[in-house]
Amino acid sequence: MTGQVRTVDGRVAGRRGQATRQKLLDCLREMLATSAYRDVKVIDVARMAGTSPATFYQYFPDVEGAVLEIAEEMAKEGASLTGLVAGRSWAGKAGWTTAQELVEGFLSFWRKHEAILRVVDLGAAEGDKRFYKIRMKVLNPVTNSLTDSIKDLQAKGRVDKDVNPAAVAGSLVAMLAAVASHQKGFQSWGVKQAELRPNLALLAHLGVTGKKPTK
């Protein structure tokens, strides 16, 4: 852990305190993977971390405050999704590779952070601006990069001028996020992961270029 970490009352936590704080976050993250967000209690997190509720409250005001900390960490990692689009080619076989890697990146990121993303989506859907902002921190950068990619294709005459790049990019990212958050649901429809990826990549490629990919 880098940088200064402060307790709720403003004191700078020492190395041991930082380790305790991180353990509490790790235990909460683990609990969110198996329990409903609102069923998680401070006493349960503290017990799992081998400490007391009083220690928990030294670092976080409540469970929600700790959840927001985890969500912020996740959002920072989400910035890496822009690398799946920024500066990438959408021409020829390279375009198909870009579409595939974009899809795989979204699916992998959502699988890794499924528990906290579920809480973020719930909070955002209920109108909590804090969770909404975190969701946008994840989605906005990749949406902006995809918008730039479509604008570049328009400038080269490869995409119709009537296409609104931001509208298309936003729609594609919303689709990718929705599918990524519903991966287990596809299995109940008889769709295997191996079948989902190429078909989703096809939709992404068609959305960006308006053409079938060159494989």
VOLO-194196 format. One record per residue (C-alpha): residue in three letters; y, z, x; residue number from 1. Coordinates in nm, 2 decimals. Layout:
<nodes>
+-----+--------+--------+--------+-----+
!  aa !      Y !      Z !      X !   i !
+-----+--------+--------+--------+-----+
! ALA !      Y !      Z !      X ! NUM !
...
+-----+--------+--------+--------+-----+
</nodes>
This chain:
<nodes>
+-----+--------+--------+--------+-----+
!  aa !      Y !      Z !      X !   i !
+-----+--------+--------+--------+-----+
! MET !   0.00 !   0.00 !   0.00 !   1 !
! THR !   0.34 !  -0.10 !   0.14 !   2 !
! GLY !   0.69 !   0.03 !   0.08 !   3 !
! GLN !   0.80 !   0.36 !  -0.06 !   4 !
! VAL !   0.62 !   0.50 !  -0.36 !   5 !
! ARG !   0.80 !   0.77 !  -0.56 !   6 !
! THR !   0.69 !   1.03 !  -0.80 !   7 !
! VAL !   0.83 !   1.05 !  -1.15 !   8 !
! ASP !   1.09 !   1.30 !  -1.04 !   9 !
! GLY !   1.21 !   1.07 !  -0.76 !  10 !
! ARG !   1.03 !   1.22 !  -0.45 !  11 !
! VAL !   0.88 !   0.99 !  -0.19 !  12 !
! ALA !   0.50 !   1.02 !  -0.20 !  13 !
! GLY !   0.32 !   1.07 !   0.13 !  14 !
! ARG !   0.02 !   0.88 !   0.24 !  15 !
! ARG !  -0.22 !   1.11 !   0.05 !  16 !
! GLY !   0.00 !   1.09 !  -0.26 !  17 !
! GLN !   0.00 !   0.71 !  -0.24 !  18 !
! ALA !  -0.38 !   0.71 !  -0.21 !  19 !
! THR !  -0.41 !   0.93 !  -0.52 !  20 !
! ARG !  -0.17 !   0.72 !  -0.72 !  21 !
! GLN !  -0.36 !   0.40 !  -0.63 !  22 !
! LYS !  -0.69 !   0.57 !  -0.72 !  23 !
! LEU !  -0.55 !   0.66 !  -1.06 !  24 !
! LEU !  -0.45 !   0.29 !  -1.11 !  25 !
! ASP !  -0.79 !   0.17 !  -1.00 !  26 !
! CYS !  -0.97 !   0.41 !  -1.24 !  27 !
! LEU !  -0.74 !   0.30 !  -1.52 !  28 !
! ARG !  -0.81 !  -0.06 !  -1.45 !  29 !
! GLU !  -1.18 !   0.01 !  -1.46 !  30 !
! MET !  -1.15 !   0.19 !  -1.79 !  31 !
! LEU !  -0.95 !  -0.09 !  -1.95 !  32 !
! ALA !  -1.25 !  -0.32 !  -1.88 !  33 !
! THR !  -1.48 !  -0.12 !  -2.10 !  34 !
! SER !  -1.25 !   0.07 !  -2.34 !  35 !
! ALA !  -0.98 !  -0.03 !  -2.60 !  36 !
! TYR !  -0.63 !   0.02 !  -2.45 !  37 !
! ARG !  -0.52 !   0.28 !  -2.71 !  38 !
! ASP !  -0.84 !   0.48 !  -2.66 !  39 !
! VAL !  -0.77 !   0.55 !  -2.30 !  40 !
! LYS !  -0.64 !   0.90 !  -2.24 !  41 !
! VAL !  -0.46 !   1.06 !  -1.94 !  42 !
! ILE !  -0.73 !   1.33 !  -1.92 !  43 !
! ASP !  -1.01 !   1.07 !  -1.90 !  44 !
! VAL !  -0.83 !   0.87 !  -1.62 !  45 !
! ALA !  -0.76 !   1.19 !  -1.43 !  46 !
! ARG !  -1.12 !   1.31 !  -1.46 !  47 !
! MET !  -1.26 !   0.97 !  -1.34 !  48 !
! ALA !  -1.02 !   0.99 !  -1.04 !  49 !
! GLY !  -1.13 !   1.34 !  -0.96 !  50 !
! THR !  -0.79 !   1.49 !  -1.02 !  51 !
! SER !  -0.59 !   1.66 !  -1.30 !  52 !
! PRO !  -0.36 !   1.53 !  -1.58 !  53 !
! ALA !  -0.08 !   1.72 !  -1.40 !  54 !
! THR !  -0.13 !   1.50 !  -1.10 !  55 !
! PHE !  -0.13 !   1.19 !  -1.32 !  56 !
! TYR !   0.20 !   1.28 !  -1.46 !  57 !
! GLN !   0.35 !   1.32 !  -1.12 !  58 !
! TYR !   0.32 !   0.94 !  -1.08 !  59 !
! PHE !   0.33 !   0.80 !  -1.43 !  60 !
! PRO !   0.51 !   0.91 !  -1.75 !  61 !
! ASP !   0.20 !   0.81 !  -1.96 !  62 !
! VAL !  -0.09 !   0.57 !  -1.98 !  63 !
! GLU !   0.14 !   0.29 !  -2.09 !  64 !
! GLY !   0.36 !   0.34 !  -1.78 !  65 !
! ALA !   0.05 !   0.31 !  -1.56 !  66 !
! VAL !  -0.07 !   0.00 !  -1.75 !  67 !
! LEU !   0.27 !  -0.16 !  -1.69 !  68 !
! GLU !   0.23 !  -0.09 !  -1.31 !  69 !
! ILE !  -0.10 !  -0.27 !  -1.31 !  70 !
! ALA !   0.04 !  -0.56 !  -1.51 !  71 !
! GLU !   0.33 !  -0.60 !  -1.27 !  72 !
! GLU !   0.08 !  -0.62 !  -0.98 !  73 !
! MET !  -0.12 !  -0.88 !  -1.17 !  74 !
! ALA !   0.20 !  -1.08 !  -1.24 !  75 !
! LYS !   0.28 !  -1.10 !  -0.87 !  76 !
! GLU !  -0.06 !  -1.24 !  -0.80 !  77 !
! GLY !  -0.01 !  -1.49 !  -1.09 !  78 !
! ALA !   0.27 !  -1.65 !  -0.89 !  79 !
! SER !   0.00 !  -1.82 !  -0.69 !  80 !
! LEU !  -0.08 !  -2.04 !  -0.99 !  81 !
! THR !   0.22 !  -2.25 !  -0.90 !  82 !
! GLY !   0.04 !  -2.37 !  -0.59 !  83 !
! LEU !  -0.21 !  -2.55 !  -0.81 !  84 !
! VAL !   0.07 !  -2.78 !  -0.93 !  85 !
! ALA !   0.37 !  -2.77 !  -0.69 !  86 !
! GLY !   0.37 !  -3.07 !  -0.45 !  87 !
! ARG !   0.03 !  -3.19 !  -0.58 !  88 !
! SER !  -0.04 !  -3.56 !  -0.66 !  89 !
! TRP !  -0.13 !  -3.68 !  -1.01 !  90 !
! ALA !  -0.21 !  -4.03 !  -0.89 !  91 !
! GLY !  -0.56 !  -4.18 !  -0.87 !  92 !
! LYS !  -0.85 !  -3.96 !  -0.77 !  93 !
! ALA !  -0.61 !  -3.70 !  -0.63 !  94 !
! GLY !  -0.48 !  -3.66 !  -0.98 !  95 !
! TRP !  -0.82 !  -3.58 !  -1.11 !  96 !
! THR !  -0.87 !  -3.32 !  -0.83 !  97 !
! THR !  -0.53 !  -3.16 !  -0.92 !  98 !
! ALA !  -0.63 !  -3.14 !  -1.29 !  99 !
! GLN !  -0.97 !  -2.98 !  -1.20 ! 100 !
! GLU !  -0.82 !  -2.73 !  -0.96 ! 101 !
! LEU !  -0.55 !  -2.63 !  -1.21 ! 102 !
! VAL !  -0.81 !  -2.56 !  -1.48 ! 103 !
! GLU !  -1.04 !  -2.37 !  -1.24 ! 104 !
! GLY !  -0.74 !  -2.17 !  -1.12 ! 105 !
! PHE !  -0.65 !  -2.06 !  -1.47 ! 106 !
! LEU !  -1.00 !  -1.98 !  -1.57 ! 107 !
! SER !  -1.07 !  -1.78 !  -1.25 ! 108 !
! PHE !  -0.74 !  -1.59 !  -1.27 ! 109 !
! TRP !  -0.81 !  -1.49 !  -1.63 ! 110 !
! ARG !  -1.16 !  -1.38 !  -1.56 ! 111 !
! LYS !  -1.04 !  -1.16 !  -1.27 ! 112 !
! HIS !  -0.76 !  -1.00 !  -1.47 ! 113 !
! GLU !  -0.92 !  -1.02 !  -1.82 ! 114 !
! ALA !  -0.88 !  -0.65 !  -1.91 ! 115 !
! ILE !  -0.51 !  -0.62 !  -1.82 ! 116 !
! LEU !  -0.42 !  -0.96 !  -1.96 ! 117 !
! ARG !  -0.57 !  -0.86 !  -2.29 ! 118 !
! VAL !  -0.34 !  -0.56 !  -2.30 ! 119 !
! VAL !  -0.04 !  -0.78 !  -2.20 ! 120 !
! ASP !  -0.12 !  -1.03 !  -2.47 ! 121 !
! LEU !  -0.15 !  -0.75 !  -2.73 ! 122 !
! GLY !   0.18 !  -0.59 !  -2.63 ! 123 !
! ALA !   0.36 !  -0.93 !  -2.62 ! 124 !
! ALA !   0.22 !  -1.02 !  -2.97 ! 125 !
! GLU !   0.35 !  -0.69 !  -3.11 ! 126 !
! GLY !   0.70 !  -0.77 !  -2.98 ! 127 !
! ASP !   0.71 !  -0.54 !  -2.68 ! 128 !
! LYS !   0.96 !  -0.71 !  -2.45 ! 129 !
! ARG !   0.82 !  -0.54 !  -2.14 ! 130 !
! PHE !   0.48 !  -0.70 !  -2.19 ! 131 !
! TYR !   0.64 !  -1.03 !  -2.30 ! 132 !
! LYS !   0.84 !  -1.05 !  -1.98 ! 133 !
! ILE !   0.53 !  -0.99 !  -1.77 ! 134 !
! ARG !   0.34 !  -1.26 !  -1.95 ! 135 !
! MET !   0.64 !  -1.50 !  -1.88 ! 136 !
! LYS !   0.63 !  -1.40 !  -1.51 ! 137 !
! VAL !   0.28 !  -1.54 !  -1.50 ! 138 !
! LEU !   0.33 !  -1.85 !  -1.71 ! 139 !
! ASN !   0.69 !  -1.96 !  -1.64 ! 140 !
! PRO !   0.65 !  -2.06 !  -1.27 ! 141 !
! VAL !   0.35 !  -2.28 !  -1.33 ! 142 !
! THR !   0.52 !  -2.43 !  -1.64 ! 143 !
! ASN !   0.83 !  -2.51 !  -1.44 ! 144 !
! SER !   0.62 !  -2.67 !  -1.16 ! 145 !
! LEU !   0.43 !  -2.88 !  -1.41 ! 146 !
! THR !   0.76 !  -2.98 !  -1.58 ! 147 !
! ASP !   0.88 !  -3.10 !  -1.24 ! 148 !
! SER !   0.56 !  -3.30 !  -1.18 ! 149 !
! ILE !   0.60 !  -3.48 !  -1.51 ! 150 !
! LYS !   0.97 !  -3.55 !  -1.44 ! 151 !
! ASP !   0.86 !  -3.70 !  -1.11 ! 152 !
! LEU !   0.61 !  -3.93 !  -1.28 ! 153 !
! GLN !   0.88 !  -4.03 !  -1.52 ! 154 !
! ALA !   1.12 !  -4.12 !  -1.24 ! 155 !
! LYS !   0.84 !  -4.34 !  -1.09 ! 156 !
! GLY !   0.79 !  -4.51 !  -1.42 ! 157 !
! ARG !   0.44 !  -4.37 !  -1.46 ! 158 !
! VAL !   0.52 !  -4.16 !  -1.77 ! 159 !
! ASP !   0.70 !  -4.28 !  -2.08 ! 160 !
! LYS !   1.07 !  -4.19 !  -2.08 ! 161 !
! ASP !   1.04 !  -4.05 !  -2.44 ! 162 !
! VAL !   0.82 !  -3.77 !  -2.32 ! 163 !
! ASN !   0.98 !  -3.43 !  -2.30 ! 164 !
! PRO !   0.85 !  -3.29 !  -1.97 ! 165 !
! ALA !   0.92 !  -2.92 !  -2.06 ! 166 !
! ALA !   0.76 !  -2.96 !  -2.40 ! 167 !
! VAL !   0.44 !  -3.11 !  -2.26 ! 168 !
! ALA !   0.42 !  -2.87 !  -1.97 ! 169 !
! GLY !   0.47 !  -2.57 !  -2.19 ! 170 !
! SER !   0.21 !  -2.69 !  -2.44 ! 171 !
! LEU !  -0.04 !  -2.75 !  -2.16 ! 172 !
! VAL !   0.01 !  -2.41 !  -2.00 ! 173 !
! ALA !  -0.02 !  -2.24 !  -2.34 ! 174 !
! MET !  -0.34 !  -2.43 !  -2.40 ! 175 !
! LEU !  -0.48 !  -2.33 !  -2.06 ! 176 !
! ALA !  -0.39 !  -1.97 !  -2.11 ! 177 !
! ALA !  -0.54 !  -1.96 !  -2.46 ! 178 !
! VAL !  -0.86 !  -2.12 !  -2.35 ! 179 !
! ALA !  -0.88 !  -1.90 !  -2.04 ! 180 !
! SER !  -0.85 !  -1.59 !  -2.25 ! 181 !
! HIS !  -1.12 !  -1.71 !  -2.49 ! 182 !
! GLN !  -1.39 !  -1.82 !  -2.24 ! 183 !
! LYS !  -1.66 !  -1.60 !  -2.38 ! 184 !
! GLY !  -1.59 !  -1.74 !  -2.73 ! 185 !
! PHE !  -1.68 !  -2.09 !  -2.62 ! 186 !
! GLN !  -2.04 !  -1.97 !  -2.54 ! 187 !
! SER !  -2.08 !  -1.87 !  -2.91 ! 188 !
! TRP !  -1.99 !  -2.23 !  -2.99 ! 189 !
! GLY !  -2.26 !  -2.36 !  -2.76 ! 190 !
! VAL !  -2.01 !  -2.47 !  -2.49 ! 191 !
! LYS !  -2.12 !  -2.38 !  -2.13 ! 192 !
! GLN !  -1.87 !  -2.30 !  -1.86 ! 193 !
! ALA !  -1.99 !  -2.60 !  -1.67 ! 194 !
! GLU !  -1.90 !  -2.82 !  -1.97 ! 195 !
! LEU !  -1.57 !  -2.65 !  -2.05 ! 196 !
! ARG !  -1.41 !  -2.71 !  -1.71 ! 197 !
! PRO !  -1.42 !  -3.10 !  -1.69 ! 198 !
! ASN !  -1.33 !  -3.14 !  -2.06 ! 199 !
! LEU !  -1.03 !  -2.91 !  -2.02 ! 200 !
! ALA !  -0.93 !  -3.09 !  -1.70 ! 201 !
! LEU !  -0.95 !  -3.42 !  -1.89 ! 202 !
! LEU !  -0.70 !  -3.28 !  -2.15 ! 203 !
! ALA !  -0.47 !  -3.16 !  -1.87 ! 204 !
! HIS !  -0.48 !  -3.49 !  -1.69 ! 205 !
! LEU !  -0.42 !  -3.68 !  -2.02 ! 206 !
! GLY !  -0.13 !  -3.45 !  -2.10 ! 207 !
! VAL !   0.05 !  -3.49 !  -1.77 ! 208 !
! THR !  -0.01 !  -3.86 !  -1.70 ! 209 !
! GLY !  -0.10 !  -4.01 !  -2.04 ! 210 !
! LYS !  -0.40 !  -4.17 !  -1.88 ! 211 !
! LYS !  -0.77 !  -4.11 !  -1.83 ! 212 !
! PRO !  -0.84 !  -3.99 !  -1.48 ! 213 !
! THR !  -0.98 !  -4.19 !  -1.19 ! 214 !
! LYS !  -1.30 !  -4.02 !  -1.08 ! 215 !
+-----+--------+--------+--------+-----+
</nodes>
